[in-house]
Amino acid sequence: MAQKPTAIHNFHSIADEQNLKKFVQLAWGVKIPDVQVCENHTTPWRAFADAYFARDSVAVWKASRGFGGKSYLLALLGLTEAVTLKANVNILGGSGEQSENVHKYTQDFWNYEQAPKSLLVSDPSKRETKLVWGNYIKALQASQRSVRGPHPQRLRLDEIDEMALDIFDAAMGQTMATDDIAAQTVASSTHQNANGTMTEVLQRATEKGWPIMEWCHRETVQGWLMPSEVERKRSEVTATMWNTEYDLQEPSPGARAILPSAVATMFKQELGTFEGYNREYIEIEPPQEGATYSHGADWARKVDWTVIITIRRDTNPMRIVAFERTGRMPWPLMISRLDERVRRYGGYGNHDGTGVGDVVDAYSFAGLDPFIMVGRARSDLLTEYIAAIERQEIESPFIKFMHGEHKYASNEDVYGSRQGSHLPDTIAAGALAYRETGLHFG
């Protein structure tokens, strides 16, 4: 407790990544891995720095079980924020024990010889560390009462796949910025449950534009992980567990409505990459002479989206050439968007006429066919569309919103009737457009 902060700690001058990296190494003795190995992965350093500087209000970390160092990195992040930003930091794990495990890592960092121990008010307790400025690092219990109380600037969520979704939702209301500290949340986990909280959070990330920062043991072996540990663990766990929890392959593919490999093949970045934002009209190809097109529309009713998809059907594979999603608007405005699309490209279209057919037909001038999505007809419609994707009959530009819905949709979402399940709007619109191709329907 006797040590005083020295110039090397630079408490108030961390304005860039170089100084941040220097501080972490000097104060805590940690060098964070910063070499990307796998395509489409990031590095632990990139995730750490982006969260520290609050480059996004919410970020999702997906990393290998054990080898990803997620809990260790969250503890290091929260501790550095508390010391250098004077931020209040809450830590919430999938259980109270997991929260305390993350907090324990922060206590271990204080034992480093150059750690600024004079900033501690007293020795950290099991659940809380208090600093001289009055701010704190606190490990929360995984309960509604615990997560609804405090309003820190920084929230660090660990192993959210083991966290009840209602606890996660309640915790997301915690953060509150101050004049000099931005609010920021990290939701971190291995992804092992196909229908768990992590799947839901990944879907939300796609919809809301939260970055998904992903890395595996190949990135951490560039820093703190020993290769011998990787080989030891590989020999101890099942192939399925290794593939899902260590190599970050998709969990339990059988629970997914569409094979992940088929989704990856369908969405092609070379055709263009788009977010698929609300009211973002995407057109990768104008109408071509001699080409034939079909259209599908799924209507927003309360909180979901109107999605209109146009497929060029004379190519092999067929190609999605136009896409638009909009929120709930007056019926004439929503319907006019589909009318305009059909008039621009020609061809025919299907719309979801379940419960709204008369309303749509009253405003429509494009000769659109309503499709009543109930029972066996609904199931057959969706099955044929998914089968076409898995036969690689359809390709699409990489539209992030649509890609996310296709990638994470479960069988329950597509075929089930469980309360809370919802057929993704882009799958409904895509299936309706595919129906009009006439290749598999009488």
N, C-alpha and C positions, 0 to 999 in steps of 0.2 A: 504493500500500500504506500510505501514511501516515495516511489518514483514520481518525478514530475514530468509533464509533457515536454518534449524537446522539439527543436525545429524540424526534425525529420518527420514528425507526425503531420505537419501541415493541415491542421484541423479546418482551417477556413479558406483554403486555396485550392480545393479540388474542383477545378473548372473543366477538366478534360480527362480523357481516358489515360493518358500517360501518367498524370499525377495520381489518379485513382489506383492504377496498377502499382505505382511506387509505394503508395501508402499501405496498401494491403500486404505487400511483401515486407515492409519495414515494421509495421505495427503488429501484424499477426503471423508473420513468417510463412505466408502462403503464396505460391505461384499458381495461378489458375490456368488450366490448359487452354490453349488458344490456337489449335491446329485442327482444321476441318479435314476429316478423312472420307466420310461417306457423302455421296451426292445427296443434296436436299437437306443435309444436316447443318446445324450451326455449331458453335463451340460453347463450352461453359462460360468462357470469358465474355462472349458476345451477349449471352443471356444476362449475366451479372451486370455488365456495364449498362445495357439498355434499361434494365430495371432500376438501377441506382439513379440514372439521369432521367427517369420517368419519361422515356421516349414514347411510351404508350401507357394509357391509364390502367390497362389490364394486359397481362401477358400469360400465356400458358407454356409451362415447361413439361416436356415429355422426354423421359430419359430411362436408361436401363435400371432395372432393379439392383440396388446395392452399388453396382459399378458406376452409375451415373453421378453419384455424389450429390444428389438433389438436396437431401436434408442438410448435409454439410455446407453446401453452397448457400442455401437459404439462411442458415445461421450466420454465416460469414457476411452475407448481404445485410441482414437486419442489424447485426452488430456494427458494421461500418456506417450504416445510415444513422444509427443512434449516436455514435461518437462524432461523426463529421458533419451531419446535417442537424443534429439535435432533434431528430425525429422520434416520435412515439411509434413503436413497432409492436404489432400483435402477431403472434404465431399460433396457427390453428392447424392441428393434424387431424387425420381421420379418426383419431381417438385422443383422449386426454393424455395417455401415455406417449403417443407419438409427438404431441405438442411439447411435452417435457423432454423428449429425446432431442428434439431440435434445439431447445433452450440449453440443454446440457452441452451441446457443441459450443455455444457462445461462452460458457464458463471455461471450457478447455482452452479457447483462444486467449483468455485473460492470463493464462499461465505462461504464455510466451514471454521471454525475458524483456523484450522491448515494448510489450503491450502498455498502453497508457493507463496503468492501474489507479492513478490518482483521480481519475474521473469517476470512479465508483464511490457511491455513497457508503456502501457496506458490501460485505460479501454477498454475491447473488444467492437468492433463495432458490428453491426447487422450481418455482414458477415465475419469478420476476427478478429483473435486474434494474436498479435505479441508478441514474447518473446525477452528477452534481448540478446539472442545469434543470433538473426536475422532470426530465423525460424518462422513459422506461422502455424495456423490452419485456413483454408479458406472454407467457404460454397459457392459452385458453383451454378450458374444457370443451369437449364437443357436445355442447348442449345449447338449446335455444336461449336460456337465460344468460349463459356466459357470452355468447356471440352477439347479443343484441345490446350490450351495455356500452362498451368504449367506442371512441371515434378517433383512431390514430390516423397519422398520415400514410403509414405503410402497413400493408396486410400481407403476411406470408403464409400461404396455405400449402400444406404438405400431405402427400398421399391422398389426394381428393377422391381417388377411385374407391377408397375405403370409407369415405365420408358420406353420410346420408345427404341426399340432395336438398332436403329442406334446411339442413344446417348450412350447407354451402350457400343457398339462396339468402338465408338470414345474414350470414357473414358478409355477403357482398354489399350490404348496406352500411358497413362500418366506416370506411375511409372518408376522411374529410380534410381537404387541403387547408393550409394556412397561407399567409401572405408570402412567406419565403420557402415553404416546403410543398411541393406538388404531391397530390395523392397518387398512390400507385399500388396495384395488387398483383401478386404472382400466384397462380394456381399451378401446383406442381404435382406430378405423379408418374408412376409407371402405368401403362394402360393394359390391364389384364382382363377386365370384365367387358364383354361385348355390349351389355345392356346396363352398365354401371354409370356412376356419376361422371367419370372421365369421358365417356362417349358423349354424354349430354353436353359437357363443357366444350368438347371439341366441335360439336355441332354449333353451339352458340358462338364459338370463336370464328367459325366460318361466316355465320350470319352477321356478326357485329364487327368483323374486321380486326379481332384481337390477333396478334402474332402468335404462332405456334413455334416455339423454340425447341428443336428436337436434336438430341445427341445420344450416342451409345458408348459402349466400352471402348470402341476404337478411337474416340476422341479423348476420353479420360486417360487412356494408357499413354497418351502423349505427355501426361503430367503426373498426377498423383497415384495412378493405378499401376500395379506391377503385372506384367504379362503372365507371370506364373499363377497369379490369382485367377486370371481369366480361364486358363486351361484347367485349373483345379475345379472351378465351379462348373465348367462345361461337362466335366466327367461325373459330376454329382447330381445334376438335375435332368429331368426328362427332356427329350427333344422338343416337345410341345412347349414346355415352360421356357426352355432356352430361346426358342424362336420368338415367342411372344414377349417375355419379360426382359430378355437381355439383348436380342437382336432387333427388337421393336417391330416385329411383324404384327399384322392385325390380329387381335384376340378372337378366338373362336369363330373362324370364318363361317361356320355353319349357321350361326345366329344372324349373319348379315343377309339382307335380301338379295344383294348383288355381289358376286365374287369380287374382292378388292382388286385382283389382277385385271379383271374385265373393265372395271371402272378406270383403272390406270391407263389401259389401252384406248378407251373411248375418248378421253379428254387429252387433246394434243396441243401442246404449247405452240407448235409451229403454225397452227391455224389462228393464233392470237391468244393473248392472256388478258382477261378482264375480271373486274371485281364482281359484276352483277348487282350493282347497287340499286336501290329503289329509284325507279324512273330512268335508269341508264339503258338506253336503247342500243343493242349490240347487233351490228350487221356486218358479217365478214364477206358477204358476196351479194351484189345487187342482182336483180332478176336477170337470168340468162335466156336468150332466145332458144327455144326448143326444150328447155328444162321443165321438169314437172315438180310441183311442190305440194306439201300437205301441212296443215296447221292444227295445233291443239291449244286449248285455253282452259285453265283452271281458275275459277273466280274466287276473289277474296270476299269473305262474308263478314267476319268480325275482326279477328286479329291476324289472320293469315294473309297470303299474298295472291294477287292476280298474276299469273304467269302465262305468257304467250310464246309458243315455240313454233318455228317453221323449219321443216325438214325438206331438203332437196332429195327427191327419191329416185332420180334416174342415174345416180352415181353408185359406185360400189367401192367402199361402203357408202351408205346414205350419209348425208352430212347435214348437221344443224347449221343453218346459215343466218338465222335471226332469232333474237331472244330479248325479252323485256319482262321485268317484273315491276308491279306497282302495288302500293298499299290500297286500302279500302277507299274508293271514290264513288260518287254517284253512278248508278248503273249506266246511264247514257255515255258517260265518259269512259268507263271501263270497256263497254262494248264497242265503242267507236275505235278503240285501239286495235281490236281484232278485225273489225271491218276494214280498216285502213291497211292492215297487213295482207289480208286476203286479196284486196283490190290491187295492191302493189305487186304481189307475186303471182296471183292467179292460183288455181287449184281449189281444193276443198278443205273444210275444217270441221273438227269436232270440238264441242265445248261440254263441260260438266253441267248437264241439265238437271242434276238432282235437286229437286225442290225449287228451281229458279227458271225452268225452261220457258214458261210463258212470258216471264219478264224479259228474258234475253231475246226471245223470238219477236217480241213486240218492238224492240229497238233495232234489230239486226236487219241489214239489207244485203248480206253477202251469201245468203243461202246456207247458213251453217247448220250442222246437224247436232242436236242435243244427244248426249249419251247419259243414260241413267246409271250411275255408278253404285249399284247395289248387287248383292248376292253373287251368283256364279258369273254373271256377265262382267262384273267388276274384277273378280279374281282372274278370269281368263284374259281380260284386257291387260292387266298388270303383268301377268305371267308371260304373255307373248312379248311384251316390251322388254322385260328383263332378259328373257331368252335371246332376243335379238342382240342385246348388248353383249351377252356372254358368247354369242356366235360372231361377235365383232362385225355386225352389220351396220352399226351406227357410229359415227365419229362426231366430235364436237370440239369447238375451241375450248380452251381452258378457262371456263367461267367459274370463278372460285365458289360463288354461292351454290350454283348447281352441282358442281363437283362435290362439295361438302355434303349436300343432301343425298346424293347418290352413294357416296362412299360410306356414310355412317348409318343409313337407313337399315333398321332391323326388320326381320320377318314380321314382328309384331306391329311395327310402324306401317308396313305395307298391307299385310293381310289380316291383322288382328283387330280386336274390338275392345281391348283393354282401355279403361279410363286413362286418359293422358296420352295415349298413342295417337299419332297423327300422320296421315299419308303425306309425305313431302310434296309440296306444290309442284316442284319441277318434275318429279316422277309422274305425277298425274297428268301434267300438260304434255310431257314427252310421250306417254302412253297414248294419249288421245291423238296426238299428231301421227304417231306410228300406225295407229289403227287405220288411218286414211290411206296409208301406202297400199293397202289391199293385198299385201304379200302373204299374210297368214290368216286373214279373216274372210269369211264368206260374205 
